[in-house]
Amino acid sequence: MLGQAKFVLNSLALFFARKMSIRRDANKFEDRLRDAYGPPQIIGTPDELPPEIPRMIFSSQHGFSQIVISQISVVLNVTYSPDWQLDISKGEQYLLDRCDKLFDLLKVAGEDAPFFSGLTTRVQIPCTNRRVPVYYLNKLLVSDDTNNSVFDLDVRKVQVVDEKYFSNVQLQNYRTWGLSPTPQDILQLSERTCVEQGIQIIGDFNDRYSFNEQRIYRSSLDASKGIIKRGIQVANLWVDKVKGLARD
């Protein structure tokens, strides 16, 4: 009933002290990225507005990744093609290769090292039976209650790993719909017409715990590369747990 796990996207983020005028460095960022990314889309947001709002976005030449820069972060967002979705080792290597470039951009922002860094991973496991995703999640996370009235389930778990890292995992069922042929279909999201449903795993592995608990802490290039590997490893472990339900 459960299909092959699809690693849909990854986001690798580096966080640093607020740089109010970071948008004025757009040309410097562009110079560092011109080998693989096009000119930036500059967001005309006033400097005094919240720092997490993107100030510039660079889109890759192949179209599968973006680098988003705000006043407090540099983020690499990667959306995988169908063949890469089924082989996350390719995505892992891509992230490791691009990690150096993010740290290079950090220097443009005037920082040698980020406060902390983190990797977000989204995995979707499709299912042919529309009731099975919630049934499996309920069995894995809540109880052995098989009440068919449960329609949606969304559970978030946060763990401290090695007294250094936060490992956040969110498990939920998902549904997707195709293009809506009529205005009514945009609002009428029937189970009968969804094109795919299944279980979604969203992992966020980061070293913010170290930043929170240590008076002086900075992440590093090596730490970020380790976070990439461990974040994907955690996602794979949860995929195995979900798949194990189908074998029980």
C-alpha positions as CSV (number, residue, x, y, z in Angstrom):
1,M,0.0,0.0,0.0
2,L,2.9,2.4,0.7
3,G,4.9,3.5,-2.3
4,Q,8.6,4.5,-2.5
5,A,9.7,7.4,-0.3
6,K,10.2,10.6,-2.2
7,F,12.7,13.2,-0.9
8,V,10.9,16.3,-2.2
9,L,13.1,19.1,-0.9
10,N,15.9,20.2,1.4
11,S,16.7,23.6,2.9
12,L,20.1,24.4,4.4
13,A,20.2,27.5,6.5
14,L,23.0,29.5,8.2
15,F,21.9,32.1,10.8
16,F,24.0,35.2,11.8
17,A,23.7,38.6,13.5
18,R,21.3,41.0,11.9
19,K,22.8,43.0,9.0
20,M,20.3,45.9,8.4
21,S,21.9,47.0,5.1
22,I,22.6,43.6,3.6
23,R,20.6,44.4,0.5
24,R,23.3,46.9,-0.5
25,D,25.7,44.0,-0.9
26,A,23.6,42.4,-3.7
27,N,26.3,43.0,-6.3
28,K,29.0,41.3,-4.1
29,F,26.7,38.3,-3.6
30,E,26.0,38.2,-7.4
31,D,29.8,38.1,-8.1
32,R,30.2,35.1,-5.8
33,L,27.3,33.2,-7.4
34,R,27.5,34.1,-11.1
35,D,29.0,30.7,-12.1
36,A,25.8,28.8,-11.1
37,Y,23.1,31.4,-10.4
38,G,21.4,34.2,-12.3
39,P,21.0,37.8,-11.2
40,P,19.1,38.3,-8.0
41,Q,15.5,39.2,-7.5
42,I,15.7,42.1,-5.1
43,I,12.8,42.4,-2.7
44,G,11.9,46.0,-2.0
45,T,11.3,45.6,1.7
46,P,12.3,48.5,4.0
47,D,15.3,47.7,6.1
48,E,13.4,48.2,9.4
49,L,10.9,45.5,8.8
50,P,11.4,42.0,10.3
51,P,14.8,40.6,9.6
52,E,13.6,37.2,8.5
53,I,11.9,38.6,5.4
54,P,13.9,37.8,2.3
55,R,15.9,40.7,0.8
56,M,17.2,38.9,-2.3
57,I,16.6,35.6,-4.1
58,F,19.1,33.9,-6.5
59,S,17.7,31.2,-8.8
60,S,20.0,28.5,-10.1
61,Q,20.6,28.1,-13.8
62,H,19.2,24.6,-13.8
63,G,16.1,25.8,-12.0
64,F,16.1,23.3,-9.1
65,S,17.6,25.5,-6.3
66,Q,17.4,29.0,-4.9
67,I,19.6,30.9,-2.4
68,V,17.5,33.2,-0.3
69,I,19.3,36.0,1.7
70,S,17.6,37.9,4.6
71,Q,19.1,40.2,7.2
72,I,19.8,37.2,9.5
73,S,20.3,34.1,7.2
74,V,21.6,32.6,4.0
75,V,19.4,29.7,2.9
76,L,19.8,27.2,0.1
77,N,16.5,25.7,-1.0
78,V,16.6,22.6,-3.3
79,T,13.6,21.0,-4.9
80,Y,14.5,17.7,-6.4
81,S,13.7,16.3,-9.8
82,P,11.7,13.0,-9.9
83,D,14.8,10.9,-10.4
84,W,16.7,12.6,-7.5
85,Q,13.6,12.3,-5.2
86,L,14.2,8.5,-5.2
87,D,17.9,8.7,-4.5
88,I,18.7,11.1,-1.7
89,S,22.4,10.3,-1.9
90,K,22.5,12.6,-4.9
91,G,20.8,15.4,-3.0
92,E,23.1,14.9,0.0
93,Q,26.2,15.3,-2.2
94,Y,24.8,18.4,-3.8
95,L,24.2,20.0,-0.4
96,L,27.7,19.1,0.7
97,D,29.2,20.6,-2.5
98,R,27.1,23.8,-2.1
99,C,27.9,24.2,1.7
100,D,31.3,25.8,1.0
101,K,29.5,28.4,-1.3
102,L,27.1,29.3,1.5
103,F,30.0,30.0,3.9
104,D,31.6,32.1,1.2
105,L,28.5,34.2,1.1
106,L,28.6,34.4,4.9
107,K,31.9,36.2,4.5
108,V,30.3,38.7,2.2
109,A,27.9,39.5,5.0
110,G,30.9,40.1,7.3
111,E,30.7,36.9,9.3
112,D,33.3,34.2,9.6
113,A,30.9,31.6,11.1
114,P,27.1,31.4,11.7
115,F,25.5,31.4,15.1
116,F,24.0,28.0,14.2
117,S,22.9,26.1,11.1
118,G,20.2,23.6,10.2
119,L,18.9,21.3,7.5
120,T,15.2,20.8,6.8
121,T,14.1,17.7,4.9
122,R,10.7,16.9,3.4
123,V,9.8,13.3,2.5
124,Q,6.5,12.0,1.1
125,I,5.5,8.4,1.1
126,P,2.5,7.9,-1.2
127,C,-0.3,5.4,-0.4
128,T,-2.9,3.9,-2.7
129,N,-5.5,3.6,0.1
130,R,-6.9,6.9,1.3
131,R,-7.5,5.8,4.9
132,V,-4.2,4.0,5.5
133,P,-1.9,7.1,6.0
134,V,-3.9,8.3,9.1
135,Y,-4.2,4.7,10.3
136,Y,-0.5,4.1,10.2
137,L,0.4,7.4,11.8
138,N,-2.1,6.8,14.6
139,K,-0.6,3.4,15.2
140,L,2.9,4.6,15.2
141,L,2.6,7.8,17.2
142,V,-0.6,7.9,19.2
143,S,-2.2,4.5,20.0
144,D,-3.5,1.3,18.6
145,D,-7.0,2.8,18.2
146,T,-8.2,2.0,14.7
147,N,-11.1,4.4,14.7
148,N,-11.8,5.3,11.1
149,S,-13.3,8.7,12.0
150,V,-9.8,10.2,12.3
151,F,-9.3,12.3,9.1
152,D,-6.0,14.1,9.7
153,L,-3.1,13.6,12.1
154,D,-0.2,15.9,12.6
155,V,2.4,15.2,15.4
156,R,5.7,17.0,16.1
157,K,8.5,15.6,18.2
158,V,11.6,17.5,19.4
159,Q,14.6,15.7,20.8
160,V,18.0,16.8,22.0
161,V,20.8,14.8,20.5
162,D,24.2,14.4,22.1
163,E,23.6,17.6,24.1
164,K,24.4,19.5,21.0
165,Y,21.6,19.3,18.4
166,F,17.8,19.7,18.1
167,S,16.2,17.0,16.0
168,N,12.7,18.2,15.1
169,V,10.4,15.7,13.3
170,Q,6.9,16.4,12.1
171,L,4.8,13.5,10.8
172,Q,1.4,14.1,9.1
173,N,-0.8,12.8,6.4
174,Y,-0.9,14.8,3.1
175,R,-3.2,15.1,0.1
176,T,-2.6,16.8,-3.2
177,W,-5.0,17.8,-5.9
178,G,-4.5,18.5,-9.6
179,L,-5.5,21.5,-11.6
180,S,-9.1,22.7,-10.9
181,P,-11.3,22.7,-14.0
182,T,-14.0,24.8,-12.4
183,P,-14.2,27.6,-9.7
184,Q,-16.1,25.3,-7.4
185,D,-13.4,22.6,-7.6
186,I,-10.8,25.1,-6.2
187,L,-12.7,25.0,-2.9
188,Q,-14.3,21.6,-3.0
189,L,-11.4,19.4,-2.0
190,S,-13.0,16.0,-2.0
191,E,-11.0,12.9,-1.1
192,R,-12.4,11.3,-4.3
193,T,-10.6,13.8,-6.5
194,C,-7.2,14.1,-4.8
195,V,-4.4,12.8,-7.1
196,E,-2.2,11.6,-4.3
197,Q,-2.2,11.0,-0.6
198,G,0.2,9.6,1.9
199,I,2.5,10.2,4.9
200,Q,4.8,13.2,5.0
201,I,7.9,13.5,7.2
202,I,9.5,16.9,7.8
203,G,12.8,16.8,9.6
204,D,14.8,19.8,11.0
205,F,18.2,18.9,12.4
206,N,20.2,21.8,13.7
207,D,22.8,22.9,16.3
208,R,20.7,25.6,17.8
209,Y,20.7,23.7,21.1
210,S,24.4,24.4,21.4
211,F,23.9,28.1,20.6
212,N,21.1,28.4,23.1
213,E,23.0,26.7,26.0
214,Q,26.5,27.9,25.5
215,R,27.4,31.4,26.2
216,I,29.8,31.6,23.3
217,Y,29.1,29.2,20.4
218,R,29.5,29.4,16.7
219,S,28.8,26.7,14.1
220,S,31.3,25.9,11.4
221,L,31.7,24.5,7.9
222,D,32.5,21.0,9.3
223,A,29.5,21.2,11.7
224,S,27.2,22.2,8.9
225,K,28.3,19.3,6.7
226,G,27.8,16.9,9.7
227,I,24.3,18.4,10.1
228,I,23.5,17.6,6.4
229,K,24.5,14.0,6.9
230,R,22.8,13.5,10.2
231,G,19.6,15.3,9.1
232,I,19.2,13.0,6.1
233,Q,20.0,10.0,8.3
234,V,17.2,11.0,10.7
235,A,14.8,11.3,7.9
236,N,15.7,7.9,6.6
237,L,15.2,6.4,10.0
238,W,11.7,7.7,10.1
239,V,11.0,6.4,6.6
240,D,12.1,3.0,7.8
241,K,9.8,3.3,10.9
242,V,6.8,4.2,8.7
243,K,7.6,1.4,6.1
244,G,7.9,-1.0,9.0
245,L,4.2,-0.5,9.8
246,A,3.3,-1.9,6.4
247,R,5.3,-5.0,7.1
248,D,3.7,-5.6,10.6
